[in-house]
Amino acid sequence: MPWYEESFGEDYMLVYRHRNRVNADREIREAARWIGLGEGDEVLDLCCGTGRHSISLSKLGCRVTGIDLSRVLLDEAVLSSEGLDIRYVRGDMRDLPFPDGSFDAVVNLFTSFGYFVEDAENGKVLSEIRRVTRPKGRFLIDFLNRETVKKTLVPESERIEEGIRIREERWIDGEFVRKKITLSDEKRDRTYQERVKMYTRSQMEAMMESAGLWVERVKGDFDGNPYSEMESPRMIFTGRVAL
């Protein structure tokens, strides 16, 4: 089973519980300003997870669809979104279950790209973003910055959450950054893997251009600072789809 089918379950929500709604609100406010999202825009939150960003988009007045492969995370998203008009759909980012030109914009946040070993598979994700977005529609892709990851990677860390010991081991494996997560309690241990392909800015832009996505700006963080290869924590691509 691929790592992304095993890792995004109940334990994932514990490991990443520090990713909160306050951060999501701030990120979406900036994203909305950069790509001009407003009242009534139909937006796809690609790889929506537990719905943090979908909820923030909905509160801005957007008509939101969130899609994810994990049933567990989608169930949590539905519970968290009670009272909001958000549609959640289960699906694979390489083969989106929507007609051509369904959305005014697509957002892909929190390094939900680069999950596949082959460039062609990751390229399919970009092609699907292009396909389901209306002509001249907008996109935002929030990705890690390869050089900063290499400089700042913490090899090991450990903490306790709700009585469960969480140990995270991180390393660079060629073009990939990898993580092994071990959760231990009095009953059992369980281990998960994560693996993301670390593309450079030029590689990402070439893939996007090939898919019909025109990059207009690249930010280095959600404070809006310009991208710096050696200093920025993120690569946040914004632009429009081709006609």
Secondary structure by P-SEA (a helix, b strand, c coil): cccccccccaaaaaaaccccaaaaaaaaaaaaaaacccccccccccccccaaaaaaaaaaccbbbbbbccaaaaaaaaaaacccbbbbbbccccccccccccccbbbbccccccccccaaaaaaaaaaaaaaccccccbbbbbbbaaaaaaccccbbbbbcccbbbbbbbbbcccbbbbbbbbbcccbbbbbbbbbbbbcaaaaaaaaaaaccccccccccccccccccccccbbbbbbbbcc
